[in-house]
Amino acid sequence: MNKSRKISILLLIVLLALTQPSFSQQTRTFPLDSKLGNLTTVSFPVFVINNQQLKMGSGGQIRGVDNLIILPNAANYNGYIRYQLDIMGNLHRVWILTPDEVEEAEHQGQQILR
């Protein structure tokens, strides 16, 4: 392997390493019909959001701050979320929000029940 090829490979590795943090900092986008909420109690399949009991519908998903799926029966989080209901009024999707996402929603003028 000649010297210029080694330098090219090294440069490629450095560039890939520098771009890695930018991928982890991407903000999530949420459906327009999703709502902000304060999740206070989880007793699967019943979730208490904004002092209202909501039942998780079939096929419902919970996504953590890393956007990975959390099994509903393992969800023991209390805090700010964004959620979406199905056509029957059951929980369809729940996203656990990062502090930055909560702050962004507040800057957009969205109300969060505390």
N, C-alpha and C positions, 0 to 999 in steps of 0.2 A: 504494500500500500504506500503510495507516494505521499509526500508531505502536504501537498495541496488538498488531497482527498481527506487526510486526517483533519486538517484545519476546517474543511467544509463540514465534516461530520460533527466536529466539536462545536462549530458555530450553530448548526442545526439543533444540537442538544441544548445549548444555551438559550436559543430563541424559544424552544418548546418549554423550557423551565420558566422563562419569563412570562409566557402567556398563560400558564396554569392558574395563577390567582385570579385572573380576569374571568375565567369560566366559573369559579366558585362564587363570584360576586354578582352574578346575573340576578336581576330581580324577577320574581314570578309575576305572571299576569293571571288575573282571576276572571271568571265569567262575569259578564255584566249583571246577571241576575243573582249573584252571590251577595250575601249580607254579612255585615260585621256583627260579632257577638262576643259575649263573655260566657265562657263555658265554666260552670261552677261544680257540676256533679256528673260523674259517669258511672252508671250501673247498667252495663250493656244488657239489652239494646236501648235503654232509655238514657238520654242525655238532657241535662238541664242547661238551656242556653237562654240568657236574658230572663231568668226566672220562669221560663216556660219549658215544660217537658216535651221533648221531641223524641220520637222513636226512629232508630236507624232502619231504613228500608232495605230490602234485599239488594245485594250488590253494592251496598254503600261502601265508601272508602274514606279513610282518614289519612292525611298526608302530614308528615312532620315538617319541621323547619328545613330539613334537607331535601324535602319534596319526595321522600321515600314513603311507601305505604306502611302504615302501622295497622296491625290487626285490631279490629274494633274491641275485642274482648281484652286486649292488652293496653288499651288507652286509659291512662290514669292521669291525664293532664287537666289542669285547671288554669284558665287564663284566656287570652284573647285569641279569637279564631275568625275565620271567614267560613261561611257555610252556604250550602245550596240545597234546596228542597226538591223532591221529585213531584210529579203531577198529583200524587196522593197526599202531599203535605208531609211526607216522611223525609228524614235526613238522607241526602244522596251523597254529598261530598262535604268533607270537613278539612280545612287547612289550618294547621297550627301556625300562628304568625310569629315572625321574628320581631324584636323590638323596632327595627327599622321599618318593617311593613306596617306596624301599628302607627308609628310616627308619620309615615307617608299618608296613611288613610286620614289621620287627623288633619294634616296639612291640606288635604283635598276637601276638608269640610264635612267628612262623614262622622256621624255620631257613634260613639261606642258607649254602651251602658256600663257603668262602673259599679 
